[in-house]
Amino acid sequence: MTRYRVSHATRYRYAEAVSQSYHKLHLVPRATARQRVERAELLVRPHPSFQRSRRDFYGNTVSVLSIQEPHHDLEAVLDAELAVMAPSLGDPSDTPSWEFARELLRSDLSPEGVEAVEFAHASPHVPLLADAAALAAPCFTPGRPVLEAALALNEAIHRGFSYSPLATDVSTPVEEVLRSRRGVCQDFAHLMISCLRSVGLAARYVSGYLATDPEPGARRLVGADASHAWLALMVPGTGWVDLDPTNDALVRDRHLTLAWGRDYGDVSPLRGVIQGGGRQQLSVAVTVVPA
C-alpha cells in the first residue's frame, strides 16, 4: 500500500460579522476496500458550540456543527494519513457486455444490486440526456464488454473536451458542458455519469484527491494541489470500477477517496447557512504528499 499525508484547508472570510452559522462538512476520508484511514483530524475555527459526526445515506462521514459566536472568518482544516492500494482488475475485454450490465440492474435484488440502482437514475446535477447518450453511442456498440466500452468513453471525453478552470463553476449544468466542450474534473465526472446513466448503466460520483509530482527540478509547493473528482461504474462480476475522464485513467493508487454519492451535491466539502456575513471570500489549499 502507498501512504499519503493530506492537508485540506478551507477558509471563508466575511465582509461583515456572522452572528451564527450552521454547517455540514464532507471532509473526513472514508475507508474502502482499497483505502485505509490511519488518521483523520478535522479542526474548525472558531471552535463550534456543537459538533458531531455521523454516516450519511451513502456511508460517508459527515460532520455537522454550529458556531454561535460572532466571527469574520471560518476555517476547516483536515489533516489525515491514508494508505491506498491499487485495485486488482482483469482484462476489460473479459467483462460482460454492457447490455447484460444494463439488464442486470432491472433484476438483481441482491444488496449490491439494490444499491447500484440508486445510481442509475437522474439526480439534481446529472440529468439523463439524449445528447449524452449520443456521445456514448460510438463507444457502446452492440455486445461490447462494458468496461472496455467505458474506457473508450473515458478516452473520448478526455480527448474531446478541454480542461478550463475558468469556464465553469459548481452550478454549471451538464448541457452547458456538452455545448462548450470545456470544464474541470467535476464537469467531466458529471458528464460521463450522465452518458453512462443515459445508456442504462449505474455510475456514482466520487470526490477526493489526486497525488501529483512537481515538475522535474521544481520544489513541491505546500497548498498547491487541489481536490479532484471522478466516477465509479458498476461492472457485473467485478463491482465498482473507478474511472477518471479528466486524465483518461483507470484509478490506481494515486487517487485518494473522500466521499461518493449521486453527484457533487451529495458530497460538497462544506455547505451551510449563515446569519449575516455580507460578501464572502473563499480560499482552498490542498497538499498531498507521500508519507
C-alpha positions as CSV (number, residue, x, y, z in Angstrom):
1,M,0.0,0.0,0.0
2,T,1.1,3.6,-0.7
3,R,0.8,6.0,2.2
4,Y,0.0,9.7,1.9
5,R,-0.5,12.6,4.1
6,V,-3.3,15.0,3.1
7,S,-3.9,18.6,4.3
8,H,-7.1,20.3,3.1
9,A,-7.7,23.8,4.4
10,T,-11.0,25.6,3.5
11,R,-11.3,29.3,4.6
12,Y,-14.1,31.7,4.3
13,R,-13.6,35.4,5.0
14,Y,-16.7,37.5,5.5
15,A,-17.0,41.3,4.9
16,E,-19.4,41.6,7.9
17,A,-19.7,39.7,11.1
18,V,-21.6,36.4,11.0
19,S,-23.6,36.2,14.2
20,Q,-24.3,32.4,14.0
21,S,-23.8,29.7,11.4
22,Y,-24.7,26.0,10.8
23,H,-22.6,23.7,8.6
24,K,-22.3,20.3,7.1
25,L,-18.9,19.0,6.0
26,H,-17.7,16.1,3.9
27,L,-14.1,16.4,4.8
28,V,-13.2,13.1,6.6
29,P,-12.0,10.4,4.1
30,R,-13.9,7.1,4.1
31,A,-12.4,3.7,4.5
32,T,-12.8,1.4,1.4
33,A,-11.7,-2.0,0.3
34,R,-8.6,-0.4,-1.1
35,Q,-8.1,2.6,1.3
36,R,-7.3,2.6,5.0
37,V,-7.7,5.7,7.0
38,E,-4.8,5.7,9.5
39,R,-5.5,9.1,11.0
40,A,-8.0,11.9,10.3
41,E,-8.3,15.1,12.3
42,L,-10.7,17.9,11.5
43,L,-10.1,21.3,13.1
44,V,-12.7,24.0,12.9
45,R,-12.1,27.6,13.9
46,P,-13.9,29.4,15.6
47,H,-14.5,26.5,17.9
48,P,-18.0,25.1,17.3
49,S,-20.6,25.3,20.1
50,F,-21.9,22.0,18.8
51,Q,-20.2,19.4,16.6
52,R,-20.8,15.7,15.9
53,S,-20.1,13.2,13.2
54,R,-22.5,10.7,11.6
55,R,-22.8,8.5,8.5
56,D,-24.9,9.8,5.6
57,F,-27.1,7.6,3.4
58,Y,-24.1,6.6,1.3
59,G,-21.9,5.7,4.2
60,N,-19.7,8.8,4.1
61,T,-18.6,10.5,7.3
62,V,-20.5,13.8,7.7
63,S,-19.5,16.5,10.3
64,V,-22.4,18.7,11.4
65,L,-21.7,21.8,13.6
66,S,-22.9,25.2,14.6
67,I,-21.0,28.3,15.7
68,Q,-22.9,30.7,17.9
69,E,-20.3,33.4,18.5
70,P,-19.8,36.4,16.1
71,H,-17.0,35.7,13.6
72,H,-15.5,37.2,10.4
73,D,-13.6,34.1,9.4
74,L,-14.4,30.4,9.2
75,E,-11.6,27.8,8.8
76,A,-11.9,24.0,8.4
77,V,-8.7,22.0,8.2
78,L,-8.3,18.3,7.6
79,D,-5.1,16.6,8.5
80,A,-5.1,12.9,7.5
81,E,-2.9,10.0,6.7
82,L,-4.2,7.3,4.3
83,A,-2.9,4.0,2.9
84,V,-4.0,3.3,-0.6
85,M,-3.8,0.2,-2.7
86,A,-4.4,-0.2,-6.5
87,P,-7.4,-2.2,-7.4
88,S,-7.0,-5.7,-8.8
89,L,-8.7,-5.7,-12.2
90,G,-8.7,-8.2,-15.0
91,D,-8.8,-7.7,-18.7
92,P,-11.6,-5.1,-19.6
93,S,-12.5,-7.3,-22.6
94,D,-13.4,-10.1,-20.2
95,T,-16.2,-8.2,-18.6
96,P,-19.8,-8.9,-19.6
97,S,-21.5,-6.9,-22.3
98,W,-22.9,-3.5,-21.5
99,E,-26.4,-4.7,-22.4
100,F,-26.1,-7.5,-19.9
101,A,-25.0,-5.0,-17.2
102,R,-28.0,-2.8,-18.1
103,E,-30.5,-5.7,-17.9
104,L,-29.0,-7.0,-14.6
105,L,-29.8,-3.7,-12.9
106,R,-33.5,-4.4,-13.6
107,S,-33.5,-7.8,-12.0
108,D,-30.7,-8.1,-9.4
109,L,-32.3,-8.0,-5.9
110,S,-29.0,-8.6,-4.0
111,P,-27.9,-5.8,-1.6
112,E,-25.2,-4.8,-4.2
113,G,-27.8,-4.7,-7.0
114,V,-30.3,-2.7,-5.0
115,E,-27.6,-0.2,-4.1
116,A,-26.5,0.1,-7.7
117,V,-30.0,1.0,-8.9
118,E,-29.8,4.2,-6.9
119,F,-27.0,5.4,-9.2
120,A,-28.7,4.5,-12.5
121,H,-31.3,7.4,-12.4
122,A,-31.1,11.1,-12.9
123,S,-30.0,13.3,-10.0
124,P,-30.0,17.0,-9.4
125,H,-26.7,17.7,-11.2
126,V,-26.8,14.7,-13.6
127,P,-29.8,14.6,-16.0
128,L,-30.5,11.8,-18.4
129,L,-29.9,13.4,-21.9
130,A,-30.3,12.3,-25.4
131,D,-27.1,14.2,-26.3
132,A,-25.2,12.4,-23.6
133,A,-26.4,9.0,-24.9
134,A,-25.4,10.1,-28.4
135,L,-21.9,10.9,-27.1
136,A,-21.6,7.4,-25.6
137,A,-23.1,5.6,-28.6
138,P,-19.9,5.2,-30.6
139,C,-18.2,3.5,-27.6
140,F,-21.2,1.3,-26.6
141,T,-21.6,-0.7,-29.7
142,P,-23.7,-3.9,-29.6
143,G,-22.2,-6.7,-27.5
144,R,-19.1,-4.7,-26.4
145,P,-17.7,-5.6,-23.0
146,V,-18.9,-2.9,-20.5
147,L,-15.6,-1.9,-19.0
148,E,-13.9,-1.8,-22.5
149,A,-16.7,0.5,-23.7
150,A,-16.5,2.7,-20.6
151,L,-12.7,3.1,-21.1
152,A,-13.4,4.1,-24.7
153,L,-15.8,6.8,-23.4
154,N,-13.3,7.8,-20.8
155,E,-10.8,8.5,-23.6
156,A,-13.3,10.2,-25.8
157,I,-14.2,12.8,-23.1
158,H,-10.5,13.3,-22.3
159,R,-9.7,13.9,-26.0
160,G,-12.8,15.8,-27.0
161,F,-13.2,18.3,-24.1
162,S,-10.7,20.9,-22.9
163,Y,-9.7,21.4,-19.3
164,S,-10.5,25.0,-18.5
165,P,-10.7,26.1,-14.8
166,L,-12.4,29.5,-15.6
167,A,-15.1,28.0,-18.0
168,T,-17.4,26.7,-15.4
169,D,-18.4,26.8,-11.7
170,V,-20.1,24.3,-9.3
171,S,-23.6,25.2,-10.7
172,T,-22.7,24.7,-14.5
173,P,-25.2,22.2,-15.9
174,V,-24.1,19.2,-18.0
175,E,-25.9,20.6,-21.0
176,E,-23.6,23.6,-21.0
177,V,-20.5,21.4,-20.7
178,L,-21.7,19.4,-23.7
179,R,-22.2,22.6,-25.7
180,S,-19.0,24.4,-24.8
181,R,-16.8,21.2,-24.5
182,R,-14.9,22.8,-21.7
183,G,-14.8,22.3,-18.0
184,V,-13.0,20.8,-15.0
185,C,-12.9,17.5,-13.3
186,Q,-16.3,17.9,-11.6
187,D,-17.8,18.7,-15.0
188,F,-16.2,15.7,-16.8
189,A,-17.3,13.4,-14.0
190,H,-20.9,14.7,-14.2
191,L,-20.8,14.4,-18.0
192,M,-19.5,10.8,-18.1
193,I,-22.0,9.8,-15.4
194,S,-24.8,11.3,-17.5
195,C,-23.5,9.3,-20.5
196,L,-23.4,6.1,-18.6
197,R,-26.8,6.5,-16.9
198,S,-28.4,7.6,-20.2
199,V,-27.5,4.2,-21.7
200,G,-28.9,2.5,-18.7
201,L,-25.8,1.8,-16.5
202,A,-25.1,2.7,-12.9
203,A,-22.4,5.2,-12.1
204,R,-21.6,7.3,-9.0
205,Y,-19.7,10.5,-8.4
206,V,-16.5,10.3,-6.3
207,S,-14.7,13.2,-4.6
208,G,-11.2,13.0,-3.3
209,Y,-7.6,13.9,-4.2
210,L,-5.0,13.1,-6.8
211,A,-1.4,12.7,-5.8
212,T,0.8,14.6,-8.3
213,D,4.5,15.2,-8.6
214,P,6.1,18.6,-9.1
215,E,7.8,19.4,-12.5
216,P,11.4,18.0,-12.7
217,G,13.7,20.3,-10.7
218,A,10.8,22.2,-9.1
219,R,10.1,22.4,-5.4
220,R,6.8,21.0,-4.2
221,L,4.6,23.9,-3.1
222,V,2.5,23.4,0.0
223,G,-1.2,24.0,-0.7
224,A,-0.7,23.9,-4.5
225,D,-2.6,20.6,-5.0
226,A,-6.4,20.5,-5.4
227,S,-9.4,18.5,-4.8
228,H,-10.3,16.1,-7.6
229,A,-13.4,14.3,-8.8
230,W,-14.0,11.1,-10.9
231,L,-16.7,8.4,-11.1
232,A,-17.2,4.7,-10.5
233,L,-19.1,2.3,-12.8
234,M,-20.8,-0.8,-11.6
235,V,-19.4,-3.8,-13.5
236,P,-21.1,-7.2,-13.0
237,G,-18.7,-9.7,-11.5
238,T,-16.2,-7.1,-10.6
239,G,-18.0,-4.4,-8.6
240,W,-17.4,-0.7,-8.7
241,V,-14.6,0.4,-11.0
242,D,-13.2,3.9,-10.7
243,L,-12.5,5.9,-13.9
244,D,-11.0,9.4,-14.3
245,P,-12.1,11.1,-17.6
246,T,-10.1,14.2,-16.8
247,N,-6.9,12.2,-17.0
248,D,-8.1,9.3,-19.2
249,A,-7.1,6.9,-16.5
250,L,-8.3,3.9,-14.5
251,V,-8.0,4.8,-10.9
252,R,-5.0,3.2,-9.2
253,D,-3.1,4.1,-6.0
254,R,-2.7,7.8,-6.6
255,H,-6.4,8.6,-6.2
256,L,-7.5,9.1,-2.6
257,T,-11.2,8.8,-1.9
258,L,-13.0,11.3,0.2
259,A,-16.7,10.5,-0.4
260,W,-19.2,9.3,-3.0
261,G,-22.8,10.0,-3.9
262,R,-25.1,10.6,-6.9
263,D,-23.3,13.8,-7.8
264,Y,-21.4,16.8,-6.4
265,G,-24.4,17.9,-4.4
266,D,-24.3,14.8,-2.2
267,V,-20.6,15.3,-1.2
268,S,-19.8,19.0,-1.3
269,P,-16.9,19.6,1.1
270,L,-18.6,22.4,3.1
271,R,-22.0,23.9,2.9
272,G,-24.2,25.7,5.4
273,V,-26.4,28.6,6.5
274,I,-25.1,31.8,8.0
275,Q,-26.7,34.8,9.5
276,G,-25.0,38.0,8.4
277,G,-21.6,37.9,6.7
278,G,-22.2,40.0,3.6
279,R,-19.8,39.3,0.8
280,Q,-17.7,36.1,1.1
281,Q,-14.2,35.3,0.0
282,L,-13.3,31.6,-0.3
283,S,-9.8,30.1,-0.4
284,V,-8.8,26.4,-0.5
285,A,-5.3,24.9,-0.1
286,V,-4.7,21.2,-0.6
287,T,-1.4,19.3,-0.1
288,V,-1.0,15.6,-0.9
289,V,2.5,14.1,-0.2
290,P,3.8,10.6,0.2
291,A,4.1,9.7,3.9
